[in-house]
Amino acid sequence: MNFRGLFFKYGTPALIAAACLTAGCGSGKSILFCEGVSPEGEGINCGTRFETGDLTALIKPKKPFGVKSIEIRIQDSKSKKDSFIEKITAGVKPEDERAVVNLSFYREGKFRVMAVEKDEVLAEGDIEIVDF
């Protein structure tokens, strides 16, 4: 097999995978969980596993919010679809494409956090809380 054949067989899928990782393939709806946020608006020490306590959620929907407030819904990963542990209203600017919300987790477990506006999920993320 010549170089061209090898490239199309192995190189093309590798390039597509690299592009997806770089560009963020998927829904583009994300919530980052961080220890804080820099003055520039970037998350500090972000991850998906934290000790019990307070943390910051950096909400980054695919498009501007378009409203003045959103609802943050926290759900135990094992619970039913419409069963929420907590619901928080957060103020946002309609033209903004990110928001910062402080969250408190004092119970161990795996949770799904969703930013919602009129039952449309704008962003979501999963987090695990452990108690050391």
N, CA, C and O atoms as a printed pandas DataFrame, in Angstrom:
     atom_number atom_name residue_name chain_id  residue_number  x_coord  y_coord  z_coord
0              1         N          MET        A               1    0.856   -1.169    0.000
1              2        CA          MET        A               1    0.000    0.000    0.000
2              3         C          MET        A               1    0.904    1.234    0.000
3              4         O          MET        A               1    1.897    1.276    0.726
4              5         N          ASN        A               2    0.571    2.216   -0.794
5              6        CA          ASN        A               2    1.389    3.422   -0.879
6              7         C          ASN        A               2    1.054    4.394    0.259
7              8         O          ASN        A               2    0.136    4.160    1.045
8              9         N          PHE        A               3    1.815    5.479    0.326
9             10        CA          PHE        A               3    1.646    6.474    1.389
10            11         C          PHE        A               3    0.234    7.058    1.395
11            12         O          PHE        A               3   -0.366    7.234    2.455
12            13         N          ARG        A               4   -0.286    7.353    0.220
13            14        CA          ARG        A               4   -1.618    7.951    0.111
14            15         C          ARG        A               4   -2.681    7.012    0.691
15            16         O          ARG        A               4   -3.583    7.456    1.402
16            17         N          GLY        A               5   -2.576    5.748    0.394
17            18        CA          GLY        A               5   -3.523    4.769    0.922
18            19         C          GLY        A               5   -3.428    4.645    2.432
19            20         O          GLY        A               5   -4.440    4.564    3.129
20            21         N          LEU        A               6   -2.194    4.632    2.928
21            22        CA          LEU        A               6   -2.006    4.570    4.379
22            23         C          LEU        A               6   -2.566    5.805    5.075
23            24         O          LEU        A               6   -3.173    5.704    6.140
24            25         N          PHE        A               7   -2.356    6.978    4.462
25            26        CA          PHE        A               7   -2.860    8.205    5.065
26            27         C          PHE        A               7   -4.381    8.172    5.178
27            28         O          PHE        A               7   -4.932    8.496    6.230
28            29         N          PHE        A               8   -5.063    7.783    4.103
29            30        CA          PHE        A               8   -6.519    7.757    4.140
30            31         C          PHE        A               8   -7.044    6.683    5.079
31            32         O          PHE        A               8   -8.116    6.834    5.665
32            33         N          LYS        A               9   -6.292    5.602    5.222
33            34        CA          LYS        A               9   -6.733    4.525    6.103
34            35         C          LYS        A               9   -6.515    4.874    7.570
35            36         O          LYS        A               9   -7.389    4.625    8.400
36            37         N          TYR        A              10   -5.351    5.450    7.903
37            38        CA          TYR        A              10   -5.004    5.701    9.311
38            39         C          TYR        A              10   -4.934    7.188    9.662
39            40         O          TYR        A              10   -5.291    7.580   10.774
40            41         N          GLY        A              11   -4.483    8.004    8.732
41            42        CA          GLY        A              11   -4.280    9.421    9.017
42            43         C          GLY        A              11   -5.569   10.208    9.145
43            44         O          GLY        A              11   -5.692   11.055   10.029
44            45         N          THR        A              12   -6.529    9.942    8.279
45            46        CA          THR        A              12   -7.781   10.685    8.311
46            47         C          THR        A              12   -8.530   10.493    9.627
47            48         O          THR        A              12   -8.947   11.486   10.223
48            49         N          PRO        A              13   -8.722    9.257   10.112
49            50        CA          PRO        A              13   -9.397    9.117   11.405
50            51         C          PRO        A              13   -8.632    9.794   12.542
51            52         O          PRO        A              13   -9.239   10.349   13.458
52            53         N          ALA        A              14   -7.304    9.749   12.484
53            54        CA          ALA        A              14   -6.497   10.396   13.522
54            55         C          ALA        A              14   -6.678   11.906   13.479
55            56         O          ALA        A              14   -6.783   12.545   14.526
56            57         N          LEU        A              15   -6.716   12.487   12.283
57            58        CA          LEU        A              15   -6.927   13.927   12.159
58            59         C          LEU        A              15   -8.313   14.334   12.646
59            60         O          LEU        A              15   -8.464   15.362   13.305
60            61         N          ILE        A              16   -9.308   13.545   12.328
61            62        CA          ILE        A              16  -10.667   13.839   12.780
62            63         C          ILE        A              16  -10.738   13.776   14.300
63            64         O          ILE        A              16  -11.339   14.652   14.922
64            65         N          ALA        A              17  -10.142   12.768   14.904
65            66        CA          ALA        A              17  -10.131   12.650   16.364
66            67         C          ALA        A              17   -9.407   13.829   16.995
67            68         O          ALA        A              17   -9.878   14.375   17.992
68            69         N          ALA        A              18   -8.278   14.229   16.437
69            70        CA          ALA        A              18   -7.526   15.372   16.967
70            71         C          ALA        A              18   -8.337   16.655   16.845
71            72         O          ALA        A              18   -8.332   17.482   17.757
72            73         N          ALA        A              19   -9.025   16.825   15.739
73            74        CA          ALA        A              19   -9.852   18.018   15.553
74            75         C          ALA        A              19  -10.997   18.059   16.553
75            76         O          ALA        A              19  -11.334   19.121   17.077
76            77         N          CYS        A              20  -11.594   16.901   16.815
77            78        CA          CYS        A              20  -12.676   16.838   17.796
78            79         C          CYS        A              20  -12.188   17.208   19.184
79            80         O          CYS        A              20  -12.855   17.955   19.900
80            81         N          LEU        A              21  -11.037   16.697   19.567
81            82        CA          LEU        A              21  -10.487   17.015   20.879
82            83         C          LEU        A              21  -10.133   18.492   20.990
83            84         O          LEU        A              21  -10.370   19.112   22.026
84            85         N          THR        A              22   -9.577   19.048   19.944
85            86        CA          THR        A              22   -9.178   20.449   19.957
86            87         C          THR        A              22  -10.390   21.367   19.926
87            88         O          THR        A              22  -10.457   22.332   20.688
88            89         N          ALA        A              23  -11.335   21.081   19.065
89            90        CA          ALA        A              23  -12.494   21.951   18.906
90            91         C          ALA        A              23  -13.587   21.656   19.906
91            92         O          ALA        A              23  -14.509   22.458   20.063
92            93         N          GLY        A              24  -13.510   20.524   20.587
93            94        CA          GLY        A              24  -14.532   20.193   21.561
94            95         C          GLY        A              24  -15.766   19.609   20.928
95            96         O          GLY        A              24  -16.857   20.155   21.093
96            97         N          CYS        A              25  -15.629   18.520   20.213
97            98        CA          CYS        A              25  -16.783   17.872   19.599
98            99         C          CYS        A              25  -17.802   17.540   20.681
99           100         O          CYS        A              25  -17.449   17.397   21.852
100          101         N          GLY        A              26  -19.025   17.423   20.300
101          102        CA          GLY        A              26  -20.083   17.134   21.253
102          103         C          GLY        A              26  -21.051   18.296   21.253
103          104         O          GLY        A              26  -21.094   19.097   20.320
104          105         N          SER        A              27  -21.817   18.371   22.305
105          106        CA          SER        A              27  -22.880   19.359   22.351
106          107         C          SER        A              27  -22.378   20.767   22.590
107          108         O          SER        A              27  -23.065   21.726   22.240
108          109         N          GLY        A              28  -21.192   20.923   23.179
109          110        CA          GLY        A              28  -20.701   22.252   23.473
110          111         C          GLY        A              28  -21.336   22.835   24.710
111          112         O          GLY        A              28  -21.040   23.972   25.077
112          113         N          LYS        A              29  -22.196   22.091   25.357
113          114        CA          LYS        A              29  -22.857   22.538   26.572
114          115         C          LYS        A              29  -22.053   22.027   27.754
115          116         O          LYS        A              29  -22.055   20.829   28.036
116          117         N          SER        A              30  -21.364   22.928   28.447
117          118        CA          SER        A              30  -20.537   22.415   29.525
118          119         C          SER        A              30  -20.610   23.258   30.783
119          120         O          SER        A              30  -20.833   24.468   30.744
120          121         N          ILE        A              31  -20.414   22.579   31.890
121          122        CA          ILE        A              31  -20.212   23.209   33.184
122          123         C          ILE        A              31  -18.883   22.695   33.700
123          124         O          ILE        A              31  -18.686   21.487   33.832
124          125         N          LEU        A              32  -17.977   23.608   33.991
125          126        CA          LEU        A              32  -16.704   23.251   34.593
126          127         C          LEU        A              32  -16.809   23.455   36.095
127          128         O          LEU        A              32  -17.375   24.450   36.548
128          129         N          PHE        A              33  -16.271   22.528   36.868
129          130        CA          PHE        A              33  -16.260   22.634   38.320
130          131         C          PHE        A              33  -14.845   22.991   38.743
131          132         O          PHE        A              33  -13.893   22.286   38.410
132          133         N          CYS        A              34  -14.711   24.089   39.480
133          134        CA          CYS        A              34  -13.391   24.625   39.789
134          135         C          CYS        A              34  -13.321   25.087   41.245
135          136         O          CYS        A              34  -14.339   25.255   41.917
136          137         N          GLU        A              35  -12.084   25.285   41.706
137          138        CA          GLU        A              35  -11.870   25.839   43.047
138          139         C          GLU        A              35  -12.072   27.344   43.054
139          140         O          GLU        A              35  -12.235   27.942   44.117
140          141         N          GLY        A              36  -12.062   27.954   41.898
141          142        CA          GLY        A              36  -12.252   29.391   41.775
142          143         C          GLY        A              36  -12.180   29.803   40.324
143          144         O          GLY        A              36  -12.045   28.971   39.426
144          145         N          VAL        A              37  -12.276   31.127   40.107
145          146        CA          VAL        A              37  -12.218   31.682   38.758
146          147         C          VAL        A              37  -11.261   32.869   38.782
147          148         O          VAL        A              37  -11.316   33.698   39.690
148          149         N          SER        A              38  -10.390   32.949   37.790
149          150        CA          SER        A              38   -9.422   34.042   37.693
150          151         C          SER        A              38  -10.129   35.334   37.305
151          152         O          SER        A              38  -11.275   35.302   36.856
152          153         N          PRO        A              39   -9.452   36.478   37.474
153          154        CA          PRO        A              39  -10.041   37.752   37.035
154          155         C          PRO        A              39  -10.369   37.770   35.543
155          156         O          PRO        A              39  -11.233   38.531   35.107
156          157         N          GLU        A              40   -9.682   36.934   34.759
157          158        CA          GLU        A              40   -9.946   36.853   33.323
158          159         C          GLU        A              40  -11.139   35.953   33.008
159          160         O          GLU        A              40  -11.541   35.841   31.850
160          161         N          GLY        A              41  -11.704   35.313   34.028
161          162        CA          GLY        A              41  -12.865   34.454   33.821
162          163         C          GLY        A              41  -12.544   33.005   33.537
163          164         O          GLY        A              41  -13.428   32.246   33.140
164          165         N          GLU        A              42  -11.284   32.597   33.732
165          166        CA          GLU        A              42  -10.890   31.208   33.503
166          167         C          GLU        A              42  -10.954   30.427   34.820
167          168         O          GLU        A              42  -10.666   30.961   35.892
168          169         N          GLY        A              43  -11.337   29.160   34.713
169          170        CA          GLY        A              43  -11.420   28.305   35.893
170          171         C          GLY        A              43  -10.045   28.003   36.478
171          172         O          GLY        A              43   -9.066   27.862   35.744
172          173         N          ILE        A              44   -9.978   27.905   37.812
173          174        CA          ILE        A              44   -8.739   27.576   38.517
174          175         C          ILE        A              44   -8.920   26.219   39.181
175          176         O          ILE        A              44   -9.892   25.998   39.904
176          177         N          ASN        A              45   -7.982   25.312   38.932
177          178        CA          ASN        A              45   -8.014   23.957   39.498
178          179         C          ASN        A              45   -9.360   23.277   39.246
179          180         O          ASN        A              45  -10.070   22.913   40.183
180          181         N          CYS        A              46   -9.691   23.117   37.995
181          182        CA          CYS        A              46  -10.964   22.505   37.605
182          183         C          CYS        A              46  -10.840   20.988   37.545
183          184         O          CYS        A              46   -9.753   20.449   37.339
184          185         N          GLY        A              47  -11.955   20.318   37.726
185          186        CA          GLY        A              47  -11.967   18.867   37.665
186          187         C          GLY        A              47  -13.371   18.332   37.807
187          188         O          GLY        A              47  -14.350   19.075   37.734
188          189         N          THR        A              48  -13.456   17.030   38.011
189          190        CA          THR        A              48  -14.766   16.385   38.168
190          191         C          THR        A              48  -14.883   15.665   39.507
191          192         O          THR        A              48  -15.915   15.060   39.801
192          193         N          ARG        A              49  -13.820   15.729   40.323
193          194        CA          ARG        A              49  -13.843   15.071   41.630
194          195         C          ARG        A              49  -13.298   16.032   42.685
195          196         O          ARG        A              49  -12.173   16.519   42.574
196          197         N          PHE        A              50  -14.103   16.296   43.704
197          198        CA          PHE        A              50  -13.744   17.254   44.746
198          199         C          PHE        A              50  -14.115   16.711   46.118
199          200         O          PHE        A              50  -14.948   15.813   46.240
200          201         N          GLU        A              51  -13.488   17.265   47.144
201          202        CA          GLU        A              51  -13.867   16.968   48.521
202          203         C          GLU        A              51  -15.137   17.747   48.845
203          204         O          GLU        A              51  -15.477   18.712   48.161
204          205         N          THR        A              52  -15.832   17.318   49.893
205          206        CA          THR        A              52  -17.024   18.038   50.320
206          207         C          THR        A              52  -16.667   19.490   50.616
207          208         O          THR        A              52  -15.562   19.786   51.072
208          209         N          GLY        A              53  -17.596   20.378   50.356
209          210        CA          GLY        A              53  -17.375   21.799   50.607
210          211         C          GLY        A              53  -17.901   22.651   49.470
211          212         O          GLY        A              53  -18.756   22.234   48.688
212          213         N          ASP        A              54  -17.358   23.865   49.403
213          214        CA          ASP        A              54  -17.804   24.832   48.404
214          215         C          ASP        A              54  -16.919   24.766   47.163
215          216         O          ASP        A              54  -15.726   24.475   47.255
216          217         N          LEU        A              55  -17.511   25.038   46.011
217          218        CA          LEU        A              55  -16.763   25.116   44.769
218          219         C          LEU        A              55  -17.484   26.061   43.818
219          220         O          LEU        A              55  -18.587   26.530   44.097
220          221         N          THR        A              56  -16.849   26.323   42.711
221          222        CA          THR        A              56  -17.389   27.252   41.728
222          223         C          THR        A              56  -17.737   26.498   40.450
223          224         O          THR        A              56  -16.949   25.691   39.956
224          225         N          ALA        A              57  -18.920   26.771   39.926
225          226        CA          ALA        A              57  -19.323   26.205   38.639
226          227         C          ALA        A              57  -19.191   27.297   37.593
227          228         O          ALA        A              57  -19.766   28.376   37.732
228          229         N          LEU        A              58  -18.436   27.014   36.552
229          230        CA          LEU        A              58  -18.279   27.930   35.429
230          231         C          LEU        A              58  -19.159   27.393   34.306
231          232         O          LEU        A              58  -18.863   26.361   33.702
232          233         N          ILE        A              59  -20.232   28.105   34.043
233          234        CA          ILE        A              59  -21.231   27.651   33.077
234          235         C          ILE        A              59  -20.929   28.264   31.721
235          236         O          ILE        A              59  -20.853   29.485   31.577
236          237         N          LYS        A              60  -20.759   27.398   30.728
237          238        CA          LYS        A              60  -20.387   27.838   29.383
238          239         C          LYS        A              60  -21.323   27.204   28.361
239          240         O          LYS        A              60  -20.999   26.160   27.794
240          241         N          PRO        A              61  -22.490   27.825   28.115
241          242        CA          PRO        A              61  -23.407   27.273   27.112
242          243         C          PRO        A              61  -22.870   27.496   25.702
243          244         O          PRO        A              61  -21.887   28.208   25.500
244          245         N          LYS        A              62  -23.525   26.884   24.752
245          246        CA          LYS        A              62  -23.100   26.967   23.352
246          247         C          LYS        A              62  -23.375   28.344   22.743
247          248         O          LYS        A              62  -22.694   28.759   21.804
248          249         N          LYS        A              63  -24.368   29.045   23.277
249          250        CA          LYS        A              63  -24.750   30.364   22.765
250          251         C          LYS        A              63  -25.055   31.289   23.945
251          252         O          LYS        A              63  -25.191   30.806   25.070
252          253         N          PRO        A              64  -25.166   32.604   23.725
253          254        CA          PRO        A              64  -25.492   33.521   24.824
254          255         C          PRO        A              64  -26.793   33.111   25.520
255          256         O          PRO        A              64  -27.675   32.506   24.911
256          257         N          PHE        A              65  -26.891   33.457   26.813
257          258        CA          PHE        A              65  -28.039   33.034   27.615
258          259         C          PHE        A              65  -29.364   33.553   27.053
259          260         O          PHE        A              65  -30.332   32.798   26.966
260          261         N          GLY        A              66  -29.417   34.821   26.675
261          262        CA          GLY        A              66  -30.649   35.376   26.117
262          263         C          GLY        A              66  -31.714   35.690   27.148
263          264         O          GLY        A              66  -32.816   36.104   26.787
264          265         N          VAL        A              67  -31.408   35.503   28.432
265          266        CA          VAL        A              67  -32.354   35.772   29.524
266          267         C          VAL        A              67  -31.593   36.411   30.689
267          268         O          VAL        A              67  -30.364   36.494   30.670
268          269         N          LYS        A              68  -32.338   36.860   31.702
269          270        CA          LYS        A              68  -31.712   37.504   32.859
270          271         C          LYS        A              68  -31.471   36.554   34.023
271          272         O          LYS        A              68  -30.754   36.896   34.963
272          273         N          SER        A              69  -32.059   35.374   33.969
273          274        CA          SER        A              69  -31.811   34.385   35.020
274          275         C          SER        A              69  -31.960   32.969   34.477
275          276         O          SER        A              69  -32.716   32.711   33.541
276          277         N          ILE        A              70  -31.220   32.071   35.093
277          278        CA          ILE        A              70  -31.299   30.655   34.747
278          279         C          ILE        A              70  -31.473   29.866   36.037
279          280         O          ILE        A              70  -31.256   30.387   37.130
280          281         N          GLU        A              71  -31.860   28.626   35.900
281          282        CA          GLU        A              71  -32.020   27.763   37.067
282          283         C          GLU        A              71  -30.915   26.712   37.045
283          284         O          GLU        A              71  -30.664   26.076   36.021
284          285         N          ILE        A              72  -30.265   26.542   38.184
285          286        CA          ILE        A              72  -29.265   25.498   38.343
286          287         C          ILE        A              72  -29.950   24.348   39.059
287          288         O          ILE        A              72  -30.465   24.518   40.164
288          289         N          ARG        A              73  -29.958   23.191   38.439
289          290        CA          ARG        A              73  -30.596   22.006   39.020
290          291         C          ARG        A              73  -29.519   20.981   39.348
291          292         O          ARG        A              73  -28.694   20.629   38.504
292          293         N          ILE        A              74  -29.544   20.511   40.588
293          294        CA          ILE        A              74  -28.580   19.505   41.030
294          295         C          ILE        A              74  -29.335   18.218   41.275
295          296         O          ILE        A              74  -30.324   18.184   42.007
296          297         N          GLN        A              75  -28.852   17.160   40.651
297          298        CA          GLN        A              75  -29.535   15.875   40.686
298          299         C          GLN        A              75  -28.543   14.786   41.069
299          300         O          GLN        A              75  -27.414   14.760   40.577
300          301         N          ASP        A              76  -28.976   13.886   41.954
301          302        CA          ASP        A              76  -28.175   12.705   42.260
302          303         C          ASP        A              76  -28.149   11.855   40.998
303          304         O          ASP        A              76  -29.192   11.619   40.388
304          305         N          SER        A              77  -26.979   11.399   40.604
305          306        CA          SER        A              77  -26.853   10.639   39.352
306          307         C          SER        A              77  -27.718    9.388   39.320
307          308         O          SER        A              77  -28.095    8.926   38.243
308          309         N          LYS        A              78  -28.040    8.832   40.490
309          310        CA          LYS        A              78  -28.831    7.600   40.553
310          311         C          LYS        A              78  -30.332    7.855   40.585
311          312         O          LYS        A              78  -31.111    6.909   40.466
312          313         N          SER        A              79  -30.760    9.102   40.742
313          314        CA          SER        A              79  -32.181    9.378   40.908
314          315         C          SER        A              79  -32.902    9.507   39.575
315          316         O          SER        A              79  -32.288    9.500   38.508
316          317         N          LYS        A              80  -34.208    9.624   39.665
317          318        CA          LYS        A              80  -35.046    9.741   38.479
318          319         C          LYS        A              80  -34.788   11.064   37.767
319          320         O          LYS        A              80  -34.228   11.997   38.342
320          321         N          LYS        A              81  -35.200   11.125   36.521
321          322        CA          LYS        A              81  -34.928   12.266   35.657
322          323         C          LYS        A              81  -35.383   13.601   36.254
323          324         O          LYS        A              81  -34.651   14.587   36.164
324          325         N          ASP        A              82  -36.553   13.657   36.849
325          326        CA          ASP        A              82  -37.094   14.923   37.355
326          327         C          ASP        A              82  -36.966   15.068   38.869
327          328         O          ASP        A              82  -37.676   15.879   39.464
328          329         N          SER        A              83  -36.096   14.317   39.494
329          330        CA          SER        A              83  -35.912   14.382   40.939
330          331         C          SER        A              83  -34.638   15.171   41.242
331          332         O          SER        A              83  -33.532   14.696   40.985
332          333         N          PHE        A              84  -34.800   16.381   41.792
333          334        CA          PHE        A              84  -33.649   17.250   42.026
334          335         C          PHE        A              84  -33.403   17.430   43.519
335          336         O          PHE        A              84  -34.342   17.547   44.306
336          337         N          ILE        A              85  -32.132   17.452   43.895
337          338        CA          ILE        A              85  -31.730   17.677   45.276
338          339         C          ILE        A              85  -31.892   19.144   45.624
339          340         O          ILE        A              85  -32.325   19.504   46.719
340          341         N          GLU        A              86  -31.531   19.985   44.656
341          342        CA          GLU        A              86  -31.588   21.425   44.896
342          343         C          GLU        A              86  -31.782   22.153   43.580
343          344         O          GLU        A              86  -31.323   21.708   42.528
344          345         N          LYS        A              87  -32.480   23.294   43.662
345          346        CA          LYS        A              87  -32.648   24.181   42.519
346          347         C          LYS        A              87  -32.248   25.582   42.981
347          348         O          LYS        A              87  -32.693   26.054   44.027
348          349         N          ILE        A              88  -31.409   26.231   42.190
349          350        CA          ILE        A              88  -30.897   27.557   42.533
350          351         C          ILE        A              88  -31.163   28.475   41.346
351          352         O          ILE        A              88  -30.926   28.090   40.201
352          353         N          THR        A              89  -31.653   29.683   41.609
353          354        CA          THR        A              89  -31.816   30.674   40.549
354          355         C          THR        A              89  -30.564   31.534   40.520
355          356         O          THR        A              89  -30.125   32.043   41.551
356          357         N          ALA        A              90  -29.998   31.692   39.342
357          358        CA          ALA        A              90  -28.778   32.492   39.174
358          359         C          ALA        A              90  -29.030   33.600   38.166
359          360         O          ALA        A              90  -29.568   33.357   37.086
360          361         N          GLY        A              91  -28.642   34.812   38.521
361          362        CA          GLY        A              91  -28.756   35.941   37.613
362          363         C          GLY        A              91  -27.649   35.903   36.573
363          364         O          GLY        A              91  -26.496   35.620   36.898
364          365         N          VAL        A              92  -27.996   36.188   35.323
365          366        CA          VAL        A              92  -27.035   36.230   34.226
366          367         C          VAL        A              92  -27.367   37.432   33.338
367          368         O          VAL        A              92  -28.455   38.000   33.427
368          369         N          LYS        A              93  -26.429   37.805   32.495
369          370        CA          LYS        A              93  -26.680   38.846   31.500
370          371         C          LYS        A              93  -27.061   38.155   30.199
371          372         O          LYS        A              93  -26.398   37.202   29.790
372          373         N          PRO        A              94  -28.121   38.620   29.542
373          374        CA          PRO        A              94  -28.585   37.955   28.316
374          375         C          PRO        A              94  -27.506   37.782   27.248
375          376         O          PRO        A              94  -27.506   36.781   26.531
376          377         N          GLU        A              95  -26.589   38.742   27.133
377          378        CA          GLU        A              95  -25.569   38.675   26.077
378          379         C          GLU        A              95  -24.360   37.827   26.463
379          380         O          GLU        A              95  -23.527   37.530   25.607
380          381         N          ASP        A              96  -24.246   37.433   27.724
381          382        CA          ASP        A              96  -23.085   36.665   28.179
382          383         C          ASP        A              96  -23.114   35.215   27.705
383          384         O          ASP        A              96  -24.176   34.627   27.501
384          385         N          GLU        A              97  -21.922   34.660   27.537
385          386        CA          GLU        A              97  -21.763   33.262   27.135
386          387         C          GLU        A              97  -21.110   32.443   28.234
387          388         O          GLU        A              97  -20.658   31.324   27.995
388          389         N          ARG        A              98  -21.060   32.996   29.435
389          390        CA          ARG        A              98  -20.551   32.253   30.590
390          391         C          ARG        A              98  -21.078   32.909   31.849
391          392         O          ARG        A              98  -21.372   34.104   31.881
392          393         N          ALA        A              99  -21.187   32.097   32.878
393          394        CA          ALA        A              99  -21.633   32.585   34.181
394          395         C          ALA        A              99  -20.903   31.799   35.260
395          396         O          ALA        A              99  -20.450   30.676   35.038
396          397         N          VAL        A             100  -20.802   32.408   36.421
397          398        CA          VAL        A             100  -20.142   31.772   37.555
398          399         C          VAL        A             100  -21.161   31.632   38.676
399          400         O          VAL        A             100  -21.836   32.594   39.043
400          401         N          VAL        A             101  -21.263   30.418   39.217
401          402        CA          VAL        A             101  -22.203   30.146   40.299
402          403         C          VAL        A             101  -21.465   29.384   41.398
403          404         O          VAL        A             101  -20.763   28.409   41.127
404          405         N          ASN        A             102  -21.633   29.839   42.637
405          406        CA          ASN        A             102  -21.033   29.137   43.770
406          407         C          ASN        A             102  -21.961   28.021   44.223
407          408         O          ASN        A             102  -23.162   28.233   44.397
408          409         N          LEU        A             103  -21.403   26.840   44.413
409          410        CA          LEU        A             103  -22.172   25.665   44.836
410          411         C          LEU        A             103  -21.569   25.086   46.109
411          412         O          LEU        A             103  -20.372   25.224   46.359
412          413         N          SER        A             104  -22.402   24.442   46.903
413          414        CA          SER        A             104  -21.950   23.760   48.119
414          415         C          SER        A             104  -22.379   22.310   48.062
415          416         O          SER        A             104  -23.544   22.004   47.811
416          417         N          PHE        A             105  -21.429   21.415   48.298
417          418        CA          PHE        A             105  -21.708   19.989   48.341
418          419         C          PHE        A             105  -21.177   19.452   49.670
419          420         O          PHE        A             105  -19.966   19.411   49.889
420          421         N          TYR        A             106  -22.074   19.047   50.540
421          422        CA          TYR        A             106  -21.667   18.512   51.841
422          423         C          TYR        A             106  -22.110   17.069   52.020
423          424         O          TYR        A             106  -22.221   16.575   53.141
424          425         N          ARG        A             107  -22.359   16.406   50.907
425          426        CA          ARG        A             107  -22.742   15.008   50.899
426          427         C          ARG        A             107  -21.957   14.305   49.812
427          428         O          ARG        A             107  -21.831   14.817   48.699
428          429         N          GLU        A             108  -21.432   13.143   50.127
429          430        CA          GLU        A             108  -20.695   12.371   49.124
430          431         C          GLU        A             108  -21.652   11.846   48.053
431          432         O          GLU        A             108  -22.840   11.640   48.306
432          433         N          GLY        A             109  -21.121   11.639   46.880
433          434        CA          GLY        A             109  -21.913   11.037   45.816
434          435         C          GLY        A             109  -21.533   11.564   44.457
435          436         O          GLY        A             109  -20.621   12.378   44.312
436          437         N          LYS        A             110  -22.254   11.079   43.461
437          438        CA          LYS        A             110  -22.079   11.520   42.080
438          439         C          LYS        A             110  -23.322   12.317   41.705
439          440         O          LYS        A             110  -24.452   11.888   41.941
440          441         N          PHE        A             111  -23.086   13.483   41.118
441          442        CA          PHE        A             111  -24.179   14.398   40.826
442          443         C          PHE        A             111  -24.097   14.907   39.396
443          444         O          PHE        A             111  -23.021   14.981   38.803
444          445         N          ARG        A             112  -25.255   15.254   38.859
445          446        CA          ARG        A             112  -25.356   15.946   37.581
446          447         C          ARG        A             112  -25.865   17.347   37.895
447          448         O          ARG        A             112  -26.846   17.520   38.619
448          449         N          VAL        A             113  -25.180   18.346   37.338
449          450        CA          VAL        A             113  -25.573   19.741   37.510
450          451         C          VAL        A             113  -25.977   20.267   36.144
451          452         O          VAL        A             113  -25.254   20.104   35.161
452          453         N          MET        A             114  -27.145   20.904   36.095
453          454        CA          MET        A             114  -27.663   21.409   34.832
454          455         C          MET        A             114  -28.024   22.878   34.960
455          456         O          MET        A             114  -28.591   23.296   35.970
456          457         N          ALA        A             115  -27.701   23.656   33.952
457          458        CA          ALA        A             115  -28.147   25.040   33.835
458          459         C          ALA        A             115  -29.320   25.025   32.875
459          460         O          ALA        A             115  -29.185   24.603   31.727
460          461         N          VAL        A             116  -30.476   25.487   33.343
461          462        CA          VAL        A             116  -31.715   25.325   32.584
462          463         C          VAL        A             116  -32.437   26.667   32.456
463          464         O          VAL        A             116  -32.426   27.487   33.375
464          465         N          GLU        A             117  -33.057   26.869   31.305
465          466        CA          GLU        A             117  -33.921   28.023   31.088
466          467         C          GLU        A             117  -35.168   27.513   30.379
467          468         O          GLU        A             117  -35.106   27.054   29.238
468          469         N          LYS        A             118  -36.304   27.599   31.072
469          470        CA          LYS        A             118  -37.587   27.114   30.523
470          471         C          LYS        A             118  -37.487   25.673   30.034
471          472         O          LYS        A             118  -37.894   25.369   28.913
472          473         N          ASP        A             119  -36.957   24.801   30.852
473          474        CA          ASP        A             119  -36.806   23.372   30.569
474          475         C          ASP        A             119  -35.850   23.047   29.420
475          476         O          ASP        A             119  -35.769   21.892   29.002
476          477         N          GLU        A             120  -35.135   24.029   28.909
477          478        CA          GLU        A             120  -34.080   23.777   27.922
478          479         C          GLU        A             120  -32.748   23.722   28.671
479          480         O          GLU        A             120  -32.375   24.671   29.361
480          481         N          VAL        A             121  -32.047   22.616   28.528
481          482        CA          VAL        A             121  -30.745   22.470   29.179
482          483         C          VAL        A             121  -29.722   23.258   28.373
483          484         O          VAL        A             121  -29.434   22.935   27.220
484          485         N          LEU        A             122  -29.177   24.301   29.001
485          486        CA          LEU        A             122  -28.185   25.154   28.343
486          487         C          LEU        A             122  -26.779   24.588   28.501
487          488         O          LEU        A             122  -25.944   24.705   27.603
488          489         N          ALA        A             123  -26.530   23.973   29.653
489          490        CA          ALA        A             123  -25.217   23.388   29.938
490          491         C          ALA        A             123  -25.399   22.352   31.027
491          492         O          ALA        A             123  -26.333   22.433   31.825
492          493         N          GLU        A             124  -24.495   21.366   31.058
493          494        CA          GLU        A             124  -24.566   20.339   32.091
494          495         C          GLU        A             124  -23.190   19.744   32.329
495          496         O          GLU        A             124  -22.303   19.817   31.479
496          497         N          GLY        A             125  -23.036   19.157   33.498
497          498        CA          GLY        A             125  -21.779   18.521   33.837
498          499         C          GLY        A             125  -21.964   17.559   34.996
499          500         O          GLY        A             125  -22.900   17.697   35.783
500          501         N          ASP        A             126  -21.076   16.593   35.099
501          502        CA          ASP        A             126  -21.125   15.592   36.161
502          503         C          ASP        A             126  -19.964   15.817   37.121
503          504         O          ASP        A             126  -18.865   16.195   36.717
504          505         N          ILE        A             127  -20.235   15.575   38.402
505          506        CA          ILE        A             127  -19.226   15.783   39.430
506          507         C          ILE        A             127  -19.346   14.680   40.479
507          508         O          ILE        A             127  -20.435   14.174   40.752
508          509         N          GLU        A             128  -18.207   14.323   41.054
509          510        CA          GLU        A             128  -18.169   13.359   42.151
510          511         C          GLU        A             128  -17.643   14.071   43.390
511          512         O          GLU        A             128  -16.621   14.755   43.337
512          513         N          ILE        A             129  -18.343   13.905   44.496
513          514        CA          ILE        A             129  -17.944   14.521   45.767
514          515         C          ILE        A             129  -17.528   13.406   46.725
515          516         O          ILE        A             129  -18.266   12.442   46.929
516          517         N          VAL        A             130  -16.353   13.549   47.300
517          518        CA          VAL        A             130  -15.824   12.569   48.239
518          519         C          VAL        A             130  -15.493   13.261   49.548
519          520         O          VAL        A             130  -15.286   14.474   49.585
520          521         N          ASP        A             131  -15.444   12.489   50.619
521          522        CA          ASP        A             131  -15.120   13.035   51.946
522          523         C          ASP        A             131  -13.880   12.315   52.425
523          524         O          ASP        A             131  -13.941   11.130   52.753
524          525         N          PHE        A             132  -12.752   13.013   52.470
525          526        CA          PHE        A             132  -11.497   12.394   52.892
526          527         C          PHE        A             132  -11.338   12.428   54.378
527          528         O          PHE        A             132  -10.333   11.948   54.902
